[in-house]
């Protein structure tokens, strides 16, 4: 029987666990890539629209200028989480377990391991969702943690989105005004995203305040009455229970309401993934990618380990306890930052 706490066995178990589905990551960062280095070169593409030049067939070809690409070398954020599995916990009946259960401590330890791996995988997925939200809303990712001496540090990764892709509306232009047509704004912002980033937005995510103003605007209500606004036609089963609602679709764009929170590491307070007054527009067809940097573990492999999540375990004798360590080095990267438009159409 294989050792369930051996890294290769736990890696296989993690890969067989159901994925922790997260809406923003799945929708706007469709690609994943692992690396064998801690540092990753991230290409940020600024799309051009050059046409092929005409020349005489007896003249030499025209040398074309390269499309605008900025390459940044980024040391990816690093995650380490420790869980304890004590002999007392393995010997004790688990919540919901029958008092007459014949489970052995070894069998309970295996179940506890599965739960800890699931918890860890979900926590890493939640961190990636926060990264995706930050990248979409601000064009940047902020990572906070502690260095080797326990000193707090903050690192900001800026993908260089054009400031023009952030629209802050004047109060006279708020969607709460009956004189303003939100559909005109969505059309205008969509055209701007296509022009600057090369992609027509297919997904629109709204915070609660922005959605309320959108649905209560008489221009939108008129469209709904005329049945030109298709309501709730996207299958949302993968994100059930995650605060995601498909409101409808219009002008080739799916409208979503997304309400989810995370604990801000700097303040400890709950913060919204998508601000209440915010609208995010983007496409799911971009090169945006979740990168996983290499894991460093001298005991398992003195070379860098190319894995999304790397688990290891060891036993401490006094007190008798087993430790489970999960390591990952993820980053949600906006390779085409100008394909995203963010707007604030309400106060």
C-alpha positions as CSV (number, residue, x, y, z in Angstrom):
1,X,0.0,0.0,0.0
2,X,1.5,3.4,-1.0
3,X,2.3,5.9,1.7
4,X,-0.5,8.4,1.6
5,X,1.7,11.2,3.0
6,X,4.4,10.7,0.4
7,X,4.6,13.8,-1.9
8,X,4.0,12.0,-5.1
9,X,0.9,10.3,-3.7
10,X,-0.5,13.6,-2.4
11,X,0.2,15.3,-5.8
12,X,-1.8,12.6,-7.5
13,X,-4.6,13.1,-4.9
14,X,-4.6,16.9,-5.4
15,X,-4.9,16.4,-9.2
16,X,-7.9,14.1,-8.7
17,X,-9.7,16.5,-6.4
18,X,-12.5,18.5,-8.1
19,X,-11.4,21.9,-9.2
20,X,-12.2,24.9,-7.0
21,X,-14.1,26.9,-9.6
22,X,-13.7,30.7,-9.4
23,X,-15.7,32.9,-11.6
24,X,-13.3,35.8,-12.5
25,X,-10.3,33.5,-13.1
26,X,-12.3,31.0,-15.2
27,X,-13.9,33.8,-17.2
28,X,-11.1,36.2,-17.9
29,X,-7.9,34.1,-17.4
30,X,-8.6,31.0,-19.6
31,X,-5.0,29.8,-19.8
32,X,-2.6,28.2,-17.3
33,X,1.1,27.6,-17.5
34,X,3.7,26.1,-15.1
35,X,7.3,27.1,-15.0
36,X,10.6,25.6,-13.8
37,X,11.9,29.0,-12.5
38,X,10.8,31.3,-9.7
39,X,11.0,34.3,-12.1
40,X,8.8,34.5,-15.2
41,X,9.0,36.7,-18.2
42,X,5.5,38.1,-18.9
43,X,4.8,39.6,-22.3
44,X,2.4,42.5,-22.2
45,X,0.9,43.0,-25.7
46,X,-0.2,46.4,-27.0
47,X,-2.1,45.5,-30.2
48,X,-1.6,47.3,-33.5
49,X,-3.6,47.3,-36.7
50,X,-1.1,47.5,-39.4
51,X,-2.1,46.4,-42.9
52,X,0.1,44.5,-45.4
53,X,1.9,47.0,-47.6
54,X,1.6,47.1,-51.4
55,X,4.9,47.0,-53.4
56,X,5.9,46.3,-56.9
57,X,6.8,42.6,-57.5
58,X,10.2,43.6,-58.7
59,X,11.0,45.6,-55.5
60,X,12.2,44.2,-52.2
61,X,9.8,43.5,-49.4
62,X,9.0,46.1,-46.7
63,X,10.4,45.5,-43.2
64,X,7.5,45.6,-40.8
65,X,7.8,47.0,-37.3
66,X,7.1,44.6,-34.5
67,X,3.9,44.7,-32.7
68,X,4.2,46.6,-29.4
69,X,5.3,44.1,-26.7
70,X,6.7,44.9,-23.3
71,X,8.5,42.0,-21.5
72,X,8.6,42.2,-17.7
73,X,10.6,39.7,-15.5
74,X,8.5,39.0,-12.5
75,X,9.3,37.0,-9.4
76,X,5.9,35.4,-8.7
77,X,4.2,35.6,-5.3
78,X,4.8,32.5,-3.1
79,X,2.3,30.7,-0.9
80,X,3.1,28.3,2.0
81,X,0.3,26.9,4.2
82,X,0.8,24.5,7.1
83,X,-1.9,22.2,8.6
84,X,-1.5,19.9,11.6
85,X,-2.9,16.4,11.9
86,X,-2.5,15.2,15.5
87,X,-2.6,11.6,16.8
88,X,-5.5,12.7,19.1
89,X,-7.5,14.0,16.1
90,X,-7.0,10.8,14.2
91,X,-8.0,8.7,17.2
92,X,-11.1,10.7,17.9
93,X,-14.5,10.2,16.2
94,X,-15.0,12.8,13.6
95,X,-18.2,15.1,13.6
96,X,-21.0,13.2,12.0
97,X,-19.3,9.8,12.3
98,X,-21.3,7.0,13.8
99,X,-20.5,6.3,17.5
100,X,-20.3,2.6,16.4
101,X,-17.9,3.3,13.5
102,X,-15.1,0.8,13.1
103,X,-12.7,3.2,11.5
104,X,-9.1,3.0,12.5
105,X,-6.9,6.0,13.3
106,X,-5.1,5.4,10.0
107,X,-8.3,5.6,8.1
108,X,-9.3,8.8,9.8
109,X,-5.9,10.2,9.1
110,X,-6.4,9.5,5.5
111,X,-9.8,11.3,5.5
112,X,-8.3,14.3,7.4
113,X,-5.6,14.5,4.8
114,X,-8.2,14.6,2.0
115,X,-10.0,17.4,3.8
116,X,-6.8,19.4,4.4
117,X,-5.8,19.1,0.8
118,X,-9.3,20.2,-0.3
119,X,-9.1,23.2,2.1
120,X,-5.7,24.2,0.8
121,X,-6.6,23.9,-2.8
122,X,-9.7,26.0,-2.2
123,X,-7.7,28.7,-0.4
124,X,-5.1,28.9,-3.2
125,X,-8.0,29.2,-5.7
126,X,-9.5,32.0,-3.6
127,X,-6.2,33.8,-3.6
128,X,-6.1,33.6,-7.4
129,X,-9.6,35.0,-7.5
130,X,-8.5,38.0,-5.5
131,X,-5.5,38.4,-7.9
132,X,-7.9,38.2,-10.9
133,X,-10.2,40.8,-9.3
134,X,-7.3,43.2,-8.6
135,X,-5.9,42.8,-12.1
136,X,-9.2,43.4,-13.7
137,X,-10.3,46.3,-11.6
138,X,-7.0,48.2,-11.1
139,X,-4.7,46.7,-13.8
140,X,-2.4,45.7,-10.9
141,X,-1.8,42.9,-8.4
142,X,-0.8,43.7,-4.8
143,X,0.8,40.9,-2.8
144,X,1.4,41.3,0.9
145,X,3.2,38.9,3.3
146,X,6.3,38.5,5.5
147,X,9.9,38.0,4.6
148,X,12.3,35.5,6.1
149,X,12.7,37.6,9.2
150,X,9.0,38.2,9.8
151,X,9.0,41.7,8.4
152,X,5.9,42.8,6.6
153,X,6.3,43.5,2.8
154,X,4.2,44.6,-0.1
155,X,4.9,44.0,-3.8
156,X,2.9,45.6,-6.6
157,X,2.8,44.1,-10.1
158,X,1.6,46.7,-12.6
159,X,0.5,45.4,-16.0
160,X,0.5,48.9,-17.5
161,X,-3.2,49.2,-18.5
162,X,-4.0,52.5,-20.3
163,X,-5.5,55.0,-17.8
164,X,-8.1,55.8,-20.5
165,X,-9.5,52.2,-19.9
166,X,-10.8,53.4,-16.5
167,X,-13.9,55.5,-16.8
168,X,-15.2,57.5,-13.8
169,X,-18.4,59.1,-14.8
170,X,-19.5,62.6,-13.8
171,X,-22.6,62.7,-11.5
172,X,-24.6,64.2,-14.3
173,X,-23.9,61.0,-16.3
174,X,-24.8,58.5,-13.6
175,X,-27.0,55.6,-14.7
176,X,-29.5,56.7,-12.0
177,X,-30.5,59.6,-14.3
178,X,-33.4,58.9,-16.7
179,X,-31.6,61.1,-19.3
180,X,-28.7,58.7,-19.5
181,X,-28.8,55.4,-21.5
182,X,-26.5,52.8,-20.0
183,X,-26.7,50.8,-23.2
184,X,-25.1,53.7,-25.0
185,X,-22.3,53.6,-22.4
186,X,-21.8,49.9,-22.8
187,X,-21.6,50.3,-26.6
188,X,-19.1,53.1,-26.4
189,X,-16.9,51.4,-23.8
190,X,-17.0,48.2,-25.8
191,X,-15.9,50.0,-28.9
192,X,-13.1,51.7,-26.9
193,X,-11.9,48.3,-25.6
194,X,-11.9,46.8,-29.2
195,X,-9.9,49.8,-30.4
196,X,-7.3,49.8,-27.7
197,X,-7.1,46.1,-26.9
198,X,-8.2,44.3,-30.0
199,X,-11.1,42.4,-28.4
200,X,-14.8,43.1,-28.3
201,X,-16.1,42.6,-24.7
202,X,-18.2,39.5,-24.4
203,X,-18.6,39.5,-20.6
204,X,-19.8,42.4,-18.4
205,X,-19.5,42.0,-14.6
206,X,-21.4,44.5,-12.4
207,X,-21.4,45.2,-8.7
208,X,-24.7,45.5,-6.8
209,X,-25.0,49.3,-7.1
210,X,-24.1,49.4,-10.7
211,X,-26.5,46.6,-11.6
212,X,-29.4,48.2,-9.6
213,X,-28.9,51.5,-11.5
214,X,-28.7,49.6,-14.8
215,X,-31.9,47.5,-14.3
216,X,-33.9,50.5,-12.9
217,X,-32.9,52.8,-15.7
218,X,-36.0,53.5,-17.9
219,X,-34.0,53.0,-21.1
220,X,-33.0,49.5,-20.0
221,X,-36.5,48.7,-18.8
222,X,-37.9,49.7,-22.2
223,X,-35.5,47.3,-23.9
224,X,-36.6,44.5,-21.6
225,X,-40.2,45.2,-22.3
226,X,-39.5,45.0,-26.0
227,X,-37.8,41.6,-25.4
228,X,-34.5,42.7,-26.8
229,X,-32.8,41.8,-23.6
230,X,-32.4,38.1,-23.2
231,X,-32.7,37.1,-19.5
232,X,-30.7,34.4,-17.8
233,X,-29.7,32.1,-20.7
234,X,-26.2,31.1,-19.6
235,X,-25.6,27.9,-17.7
236,X,-24.2,28.9,-14.3
237,X,-23.9,25.4,-12.6
238,X,-20.1,25.5,-12.3
239,X,-20.3,28.6,-10.2
240,X,-23.4,27.8,-8.1
241,X,-23.2,29.2,-4.6
242,X,-20.4,31.7,-5.5
243,X,-22.4,34.8,-5.6
244,X,-22.7,34.9,-9.5
245,X,-25.9,35.6,-11.3
246,X,-26.4,35.8,-15.1
247,X,-28.7,38.7,-15.5
248,X,-29.1,38.5,-19.3
249,X,-27.4,39.3,-22.5
250,X,-27.5,42.4,-24.8
251,X,-25.5,43.5,-27.9
252,X,-23.5,40.2,-27.8
253,X,-22.4,40.7,-24.2
254,X,-23.4,38.6,-21.1
255,X,-24.3,40.7,-18.1
256,X,-23.3,39.2,-14.7
257,X,-23.9,40.2,-11.1
258,X,-21.0,39.1,-8.9
259,X,-21.0,39.6,-5.1
260,X,-18.1,38.0,-3.3
261,X,-15.8,39.1,-0.5
262,X,-12.3,38.4,0.8
263,X,-10.4,39.3,3.9
264,X,-8.0,42.3,3.2
265,X,-4.6,41.2,4.6
266,X,-3.7,44.7,5.5
267,X,-6.8,45.6,7.5
268,X,-8.4,42.3,8.2
269,X,-11.7,43.8,7.0
270,X,-13.9,42.2,4.4
271,X,-13.5,43.7,0.9
272,X,-15.6,43.1,-2.2
273,X,-14.0,41.4,-5.2
274,X,-15.9,43.8,-7.5
275,X,-16.7,47.2,-5.9
276,X,-20.4,48.0,-5.5
277,X,-20.3,50.8,-8.0
278,X,-18.1,49.1,-10.6
279,X,-18.5,47.6,-14.1
280,X,-15.9,45.4,-15.6
281,X,-15.9,44.6,-19.4
282,X,-13.6,42.1,-21.0
283,X,-13.3,39.1,-23.3
284,X,-12.7,35.5,-22.4
285,X,-10.7,35.0,-25.6
286,X,-7.5,36.9,-24.6
287,X,-4.0,35.6,-23.8
288,X,-4.5,36.4,-20.1
289,X,-2.8,33.5,-18.2
290,X,-2.4,32.1,-14.7
291,X,1.3,31.4,-14.2
292,X,2.7,29.1,-11.6
293,X,6.3,29.6,-10.6
294,X,8.6,26.8,-9.5
295,X,8.5,25.4,-6.0
296,X,11.7,25.1,-4.0
297,X,12.2,22.1,-1.8
298,X,15.7,20.6,-1.2
299,X,14.4,17.4,0.4
300,X,12.2,16.4,-2.5
301,X,14.3,17.7,-5.3
302,X,17.3,20.1,-5.2
303,X,16.1,21.5,-8.5
304,X,13.0,23.7,-8.9
305,X,9.7,21.8,-8.9
306,X,7.3,22.6,-11.8
307,X,3.9,22.1,-10.1
308,X,0.8,24.2,-9.5
309,X,0.6,23.0,-5.9
310,X,3.3,21.0,-4.1
311,X,2.4,19.1,-0.9
312,X,4.8,17.5,1.6
313,X,4.4,16.1,5.1
314,X,6.5,15.1,8.1
315,X,6.1,13.9,11.7
316,X,7.1,15.8,14.8
317,X,7.8,13.4,17.7
318,X,7.2,15.7,20.8
319,X,4.3,16.5,20.8
320,X,3.2,13.8,18.4
321,X,1.9,15.6,15.4
322,X,2.0,15.3,11.6
323,X,2.4,18.5,9.6
324,X,1.1,19.0,6.1
325,X,2.7,21.8,4.0
326,X,1.2,23.1,0.8
327,X,3.2,25.4,-1.5
328,X,2.2,27.3,-4.6
329,X,3.5,30.3,-6.6
330,X,0.5,31.6,-8.7
331,X,-0.1,34.8,-10.5
332,X,-3.0,35.9,-12.7
333,X,-1.3,37.9,-15.5
334,X,-3.0,40.4,-17.8
335,X,-1.1,39.8,-21.0
336,X,-3.5,42.1,-22.9
337,X,-4.4,44.7,-20.3
338,X,-6.0,47.2,-22.7
339,X,-8.7,44.6,-23.6
340,X,-10.4,45.3,-20.2
341,X,-12.4,48.4,-19.5
342,X,-13.5,49.4,-16.0
343,X,-16.2,52.0,-15.3
344,X,-17.9,53.6,-12.3
345,X,-21.3,54.7,-13.5
346,X,-22.8,55.4,-10.0
347,X,-21.5,56.9,-6.8
